[in-house]
Amino acid sequence: MVKIHLRSGSREIEIEATRSDVDALLEAWWRSAPSNEGTASEHDSGEAEAERKTKRTPKKRPQSQNPNGSGQSGPLPHQFANEIKQHADFDTYSKKIINAPRDPKNKVFFVLWFTDRPLTSGDVYRILEALDVKVGLPKVSTIFKDNSGSFITDGKRQAGGPPVTYRLTAAAKTAFENWLHNNNE
């Protein structure tokens, strides 16, 4: 038994067989090789090999499914912002939420309460941004983390998987509605 491993340019062959079979296969392999491929120097083929090994394409994250058909995932932020601005209680929302200073927790709760659907932290951030409310994405994520008992999630995020969605628990929703509609504050 004979084992042979040969490389010529971009072609490579590895054979393990009897000597006569190896000779026959190698003869056929060398005859089928293009004539211009054999002209490359060892230095050139070494560079090509090194370049091929270093040029790796990064793994692409799976695209989340978007029912809206647009390029971004999740709800359309300006659609919800317009719904909020056209709502009959917009004056209350503007006073207690949108224009209220230093109250990012209630701003996040408001978006989840108003949309009444599971949202990611990025979705909440984009809706607040569409309302011209300045709350950074890290702050939104921190609010979700610090108030985890007030939210129902779809589980932990898996590496490279879709982001976690949040929605208010029934108790948190009721408490937020009571605070929002209480005129004493």
C-alpha positions in Angstrom: 0.0 0.0 0.0 1.2 3.5 -0.9 -0.2 6.8 0.3 0.5 10.0 -1.7 -0.6 13.6 -1.2 0.2 16.1 -4.0 -0.6 19.7 -4.7 -0.2 21.6 -7.9 -1.5 25.2 -7.9 -5.2 25.0 -7.0 -5.3 21.2 -7.6 -4.7 18.7 -4.9 -4.9 14.9 -4.7 -4.5 12.3 -2.0 -4.4 8.6 -2.8 -3.9 5.5 -0.7 -3.8 2.3 -2.8 -1.5 -0.3 -4.3 1.5 1.0 -6.2 0.1 0.1 -9.6 -3.2 1.8 -8.9 -1.5 4.9 -7.6 0.7 5.1 -10.8 -2.4 4.8 -13.0 -4.4 7.4 -11.1 -1.4 9.9 -11.0 -0.8 9.5 -14.7 -4.5 10.3 -15.5 -4.4 13.2 -13.0 -1.3 14.8 -14.5 -2.6 14.4 -18.1 -5.9 16.2 -17.1 -4.1 19.1 -15.5 -4.3 22.4 -17.6 -0.9 23.4 -19.1 -1.0 27.0 -17.7 -1.6 25.9 -14.1 1.8 24.2 -13.8 3.7 27.4 -14.5 3.1 29.0 -11.1 6.1 29.0 -8.9 6.0 27.5 -5.4 6.2 30.9 -3.9 3.0 32.0 -5.8 1.1 28.9 -4.8 2.1 29.4 -1.2 0.8 33.0 -1.3 -2.4 31.9 -2.8 -2.8 29.2 -0.2 -2.1 31.7 2.6 -4.6 34.2 1.1 -7.2 31.5 0.8 -6.8 30.5 4.4 -7.0 34.1 5.8 -10.0 35.2 3.7 -12.8 33.8 5.6 -16.3 35.1 5.3 -17.9 36.0 8.6 -21.0 34.0 9.7 -24.1 35.9 8.9 -26.7 36.3 11.5 -30.1 35.0 10.5 -32.6 37.6 9.4 -35.6 37.8 11.6 -38.9 37.4 9.8 -40.6 40.7 9.2 -44.4 40.6 8.6 -44.2 44.2 7.3 -42.0 43.3 4.3 -39.6 46.2 5.0 -35.8 45.8 5.5 -36.0 46.4 9.3 -37.3 43.8 11.7 -40.3 44.4 14.0 -43.0 47.1 13.9 -42.7 50.3 11.9 -41.7 52.9 14.5 -43.3 55.9 12.7 -46.6 54.0 12.3 -46.9 53.6 16.1 -45.6 57.2 16.7 -48.3 58.5 14.5 -51.0 56.4 16.2 -49.9 57.8 19.6 -49.9 61.4 18.3 -53.4 61.0 16.8 -54.9 59.3 19.9 -57.6 61.1 21.8 -55.5 61.0 25.1 -52.4 62.4 23.4 -52.4 65.4 25.8 -52.1 63.1 28.8 -49.5 61.0 27.1 -47.5 64.1 26.1 -47.6 65.5 29.7 -47.0 62.4 31.7 -44.8 60.4 29.3 -43.3 62.0 26.2 -42.3 65.4 27.7 -41.8 64.1 31.3 -38.1 64.6 32.3 -36.0 61.8 33.7 -38.6 59.0 33.6 -37.3 56.4 31.1 -39.0 53.5 32.9 -42.5 54.8 32.3 -41.6 55.7 28.7 -40.6 52.1 28.0 -43.7 50.8 29.8 -45.8 53.2 27.8 -44.6 51.9 24.5 -45.3 48.3 25.5 -48.6 49.3 27.0 -49.8 51.3 23.9 -48.6 48.8 21.3 -50.0 45.8 23.2 -47.6 43.4 21.4 -44.3 41.8 22.1 -41.4 44.1 21.2 -37.6 43.9 21.4 -35.6 46.5 23.2 -34.6 47.8 19.7 -38.2 48.1 18.7 -39.0 50.2 21.9 -35.9 52.4 21.3 -36.9 53.1 17.6 -40.5 53.9 18.6 -39.3 56.3 21.3 -36.9 57.8 18.8 -39.8 58.3 16.3 -41.6 60.2 19.1 -38.5 62.4 19.5 -37.9 61.0 23.0 -34.3 60.7 24.0 -33.7 57.4 25.7 -30.6 55.4 24.6 -30.8 51.8 23.6 -28.5 50.7 26.5 -30.9 52.5 28.9 -33.9 50.6 27.4 -32.1 47.3 27.8 -31.2 48.2 31.4 -34.8 49.0 32.2 -35.8 45.6 30.9 -33.1 43.9 33.0 -33.8 45.9 36.2 -37.6 45.4 36.0 -37.6 41.8 34.7 -40.6 40.9 37.0 -42.8 43.3 35.1 -42.3 41.6 31.7 -43.1 38.3 30.0 -40.3 37.2 27.6 -40.0 34.6 25.0 -36.9 33.2 26.6 -33.2 33.9 26.6 -31.4 34.9 23.5 -29.4 32.2 21.8 -26.1 33.2 20.2 -26.8 34.5 16.8 -30.5 34.0 17.2 -33.4 36.5 17.1 -33.6 39.1 20.0 -35.8 38.5 23.0 -39.3 40.1 22.9 -40.9 41.6 25.9 -44.5 42.4 26.9 -46.0 43.7 30.1 -47.4 41.2 32.7 -51.1 41.7 33.6 -50.1 43.2 37.0 -47.6 45.6 35.4 -50.1 46.6 32.8 -52.8 47.4 35.4 -50.4 49.3 37.6 -49.2 51.4 34.6 -52.8 52.2 33.5 -53.7 53.3 37.1 -50.7 55.6 37.2 -51.3 57.0 33.7 -55.0 57.7 34.3 -54.5 59.1 37.8 -54.9 62.8 37.6 -53.3 63.6 41.0 -49.7 63.1 39.7 
